Amino acid sequence: MTLPTSIPLRGALAFAGALALSLAVTCADAASQEPDPIFKKSTVWKFMTPDDKLAVYGIDDPVVAGVACHYTVPEKGGVKGMVGIAEEVSDISLACRQVGPISFKEKFEQGDVVFRQSRSLFFKKMQIVRGCDAKRNVLVYLVYSDKLIEGSPKNSTSTVPIMPWGASGEVPRCADFVK
């Protein structure tokens, strides 16, 4: 009668394997585009451990050339922050702007992920997603964090009107690139 004891062991091994795969996928997603650190500002002083900070990062849209986004996230200090196990809060701000002539590298779905980053050891992630307001020819970016169990209502939105850049005067229509 070793079968009943092996079933929980198999379940535990399956869970551990799924957890390892999830961590590997999260690491692969984060490695696909690393944000550029712009600067950090201490907000809470901690004795003998890193301070709590606000950190500003920049990313380029991987599908829309000529658009950059900057986001600010709180980063926990203290012992948990120092060893990388602190669960970060969901307060994230976002600003996206046209930084050059806009061109589309490929078609995209409404709500496609532009950038994803883990915000806790296991269950919380921050995502920046993109959409197209076809009526106004405006790219819309939304940043939010979600948690596997309870979700998170905190979010921020930024828009990028597609405007002529330089002397060309040609303006692409985002609606032409939505699948």
C-alpha positions in Angstrom: 0.0 0.0 0.0 2.6 2.5 -1.0 0.3 4.0 -3.6 -1.5 6.5 -1.3 1.7 7.9 0.0 3.2 8.3 -3.4 0.2 10.2 -4.8 0.8 13.3 -2.5 4.5 13.1 -3.3 3.7 13.1 -7.0 1.4 16.1 -6.5 4.1 17.9 -4.6 6.7 17.1 -7.3 4.2 18.3 -10.0 3.6 21.5 -8.0 7.4 22.1 -7.6 7.9 21.5 -11.3 5.1 23.9 -12.3 6.5 26.5 -9.9 10.0 26.1 -11.4 8.5 26.4 -14.9 6.5 29.5 -13.9 9.6 31.1 -12.5 11.6 30.3 -15.7 8.9 31.8 -17.9 8.8 34.9 -15.8 12.6 35.3 -15.9 12.5 34.7 -19.7 9.8 37.4 -20.1 11.7 39.9 -18.0 15.0 39.1 -19.9 13.4 39.8 -23.3 13.5 43.5 -22.5 15.3 45.0 -19.6 14.1 48.5 -18.6 16.7 51.3 -18.6 17.2 52.6 -15.0 16.9 56.4 -15.1 17.2 57.3 -11.4 16.1 56.4 -7.9 15.1 58.6 -5.0 15.1 57.5 -1.4 11.7 58.0 0.3 12.3 56.2 3.7 15.6 55.9 5.4 16.5 52.5 6.8 19.4 51.8 9.2 22.0 49.3 7.9 19.8 48.1 5.0 18.8 49.7 1.7 16.3 52.6 1.9 12.8 52.4 0.4 13.0 54.2 -3.0 11.0 55.4 -6.0 12.7 54.2 -9.1 12.2 55.6 -12.6 12.7 53.3 -15.6 12.4 53.7 -19.4 11.4 51.2 -22.0 10.9 51.4 -25.8 7.8 49.9 -27.3 9.0 46.7 -29.0 6.4 46.9 -31.8 6.0 50.7 -32.3 9.3 52.4 -33.2 9.4 56.1 -32.0 7.5 55.5 -28.7 9.1 55.3 -25.3 7.5 54.9 -21.9 8.7 55.8 -18.5 7.3 54.3 -15.3 7.9 54.9 -11.6 7.7 52.1 -9.1 8.2 52.0 -5.4 11.0 49.6 -4.3 11.1 48.2 -0.8 14.3 48.4 1.2 15.0 46.8 4.5 16.1 43.2 4.9 13.3 41.8 2.7 14.1 44.2 -0.1 17.8 43.5 0.3 17.4 39.8 -0.3 14.7 40.2 -2.9 11.7 38.7 -1.1 9.7 41.9 -0.4 6.3 42.1 -2.1 6.2 45.4 -3.8 3.1 47.6 -3.7 1.0 48.3 -6.8 1.5 52.1 -7.0 2.9 52.5 -10.5 2.8 55.7 -12.6 3.3 55.8 -16.4 4.1 58.3 -19.1 4.5 57.4 -22.8 5.6 59.9 -25.5 6.5 60.0 -29.2 10.3 60.3 -29.3 10.8 59.9 -33.0 9.0 59.1 -36.2 6.4 56.4 -35.4 6.5 53.3 -37.5 4.8 49.9 -36.8 7.0 46.8 -37.0 4.1 44.4 -37.1 0.4 44.1 -36.4 -0.7 43.9 -32.8 -3.8 42.9 -30.8 -5.6 45.4 -28.6 -4.2 44.9 -25.1 -0.9 43.3 -26.2 1.8 43.2 -23.5 4.6 45.7 -24.1 6.5 44.9 -20.9 6.0 42.6 -17.9 7.9 42.4 -14.6 7.5 40.4 -11.4 6.6 42.5 -8.4 6.8 39.7 -5.7 8.5 36.4 -5.2 5.6 34.4 -6.7 2.2 35.9 -7.5 2.2 39.6 -8.4 3.3 41.1 -11.7 3.3 44.5 -13.3 2.3 44.8 -17.0 2.3 47.6 -19.5 -0.2 46.9 -22.4 -0.9 48.8 -25.6 -4.1 49.6 -27.5 -5.2 51.8 -30.4 -7.9 54.4 -30.2 -8.7 54.2 -34.0 -11.1 57.2 -34.0 -8.5 59.6 -32.7 -5.4 57.8 -34.1 -3.9 57.6 -30.6 -1.9 54.8 -29.0 -3.1 54.1 -25.5 -0.8 52.5 -22.8 -2.1 51.0 -19.6 0.1 49.9 -16.6 -1.4 47.7 -13.9 -0.4 45.1 -11.5 -2.2 41.9 -10.9 -2.1 39.4 -8.1 -3.1 35.7 -8.7 -5.5 35.6 -5.8 -7.2 39.0 -5.3 -6.1 41.2 -8.2 -5.3 44.9 -7.9 -7.3 47.9 -8.9 -4.2 50.3 -9.1 -3.5 51.4 -12.7 -2.3 54.3 -14.8 -2.9 55.3 -18.4 -0.9 57.3 -20.9 -1.7 58.2 -24.5 0.5 59.0 -27.5 -1.2 60.9 -30.4 0.5 59.9 -33.6 1.9 63.1 -35.0 4.1 64.0 -38.0 7.8 64.0 -37.1 10.3 66.0 -39.0 9.8 67.1 -42.6 8.1 63.9 -43.9 4.5 64.9 -42.8 3.3 61.3 -43.2 1.4 60.0 -40.3 0.6 56.3 -40.0 -2.8 55.2 -38.7 -2.7 52.8 -35.8 -6.0 51.3 -36.9 -4.1 49.9 -39.9 -1.9 47.8 -37.6 -4.5 46.3 -35.2 -5.3 42.7 -35.9 
